[in-house]
Amino acid sequence: MASQEDLELEIISYLTKGEDERIRLLRDQFDHSKVISHEISGVGSYARITVDKQSVKPFETDFNFGDVYIQCDELSDGAAVLVFVRSGYIEALECSAYGDEWPNEFTNIKLSYMAEPRDFSDIL
C-alpha cells in the first residue's frame, strides 16, 4: 500500500518525464521544492508546495497543467492531476477523483498520460 506522499512522489516523477524544455523546468522546480501542507477533501487531495526560488528559473506566466491519469484499486473511475504555477513557481499539486471518495492508502497504482503525444501547450 502507498501513502498519499508516496502517490505524490510517483505522480511528480511521471508528470516530469521527458526532455521538453518546459517539462525540464517543471522537473527542476519540483527537485527544489517541498510540500508545506496537505489537505484531503472528500474527493481529492491538495498539496501546497514551496520552491527554492534562488535555485531555479521561473516560468514567465501563471498556468495550470495536468496530463496524468491515476488508476488504483481504491478509485474505480480513476483520478486527474493538476499542477498550479503562480508568479512563475509551482504552488500546488491537486488530485481529484472521478466519482469516488479519496482514499487514505493506494494499491496497484497505474499512471498514464491522458493523450500521446503529450500536449505541453498549456505550459507557457
Residue pairs with C-beta under 8 A, 6 or more apart in sequence:
1 105
1 106
1 107
2 10
2 105
2 106
2 107
2 109
3 104
3 105
3 106
4 38
4 40
4 45
4 104
4 106
5 35
6 106
7 70
7 95
7 106
7 109
8 35
8 45
8 47
8 93
8 95
10 109
10 111
11 68
11 70
11 81
11 93
11 95
11 111
12 30
12 93
14 68
14 111
15 26
15 66
15 67
15 68
15 81
15 83
16 23
16 26
16 27
16 30
17 23
18 24
18 118
20 118
20 120
22 120
22 123
22 124
23 120
23 123
25 56
25 57
25 59
26 65
26 83
26 90
26 123
28 56
28 57
29 51
29 56
29 89
29 90
30 90
32 51
32 52
32 55
32 56
33 49
33 50
33 51
33 52
33 90
34 49
34 50
35 47
35 48
35 49
35 93
36 48
36 49
36 50
37 47
37 48
38 45
38 46
38 47
38 48
39 45
39 46
39 47
39 48
40 46
40 102
40 104
41 102
42 101
42 102
43 96
43 97
43 100
43 101
43 102
44 79
44 94
44 95
44 96
44 97
44 102
45 94
45 95
45 102
46 92
46 93
46 94
46 95
47 92
47 93
47 94
48 91
48 92
49 90
49 91
49 92
49 93
51 89
51 90
53 89
56 89
58 87
58 88
58 89
59 85
59 88
59 89
59 123
59 124
60 88
60 124
61 88
61 124
62 85
62 86
62 87
62 88
63 85
63 122
63 123
63 124
64 82
64 83
64 84
64 85
64 122
65 82
65 83
65 85
65 120
65 122
65 123
66 80
66 81
66 82
66 83
66 94
67 81
67 113
67 114
67 115
67 118
67 119
68 80
68 81
68 111
68 112
68 113
68 114
69 78
69 79
69 80
69 81
69 111
69 112
69 113
69 114
70 78
70 79
70 80
70 81
70 95
70 109
70 110
70 111
71 78
71 108
71 109
71 110
71 111
71 112
72 103
72 106
72 107
72 108
72 109
72 110
73 106
73 107
73 108
74 100
74 103
74 105
74 106
74 107
75 97
75 98
75 100
75 103
75 106
76 99
76 100
77 97
77 98
77 99
77 100
78 97
78 98
79 95
79 96
79 97
79 98
80 95
80 96
80 98
80 114
81 93
81 94
81 95
82 93
82 94
82 95
82 96
83 90
83 92
83 93
83 94
84 90
84 91
84 92
84 93
84 94
85 91
95 102
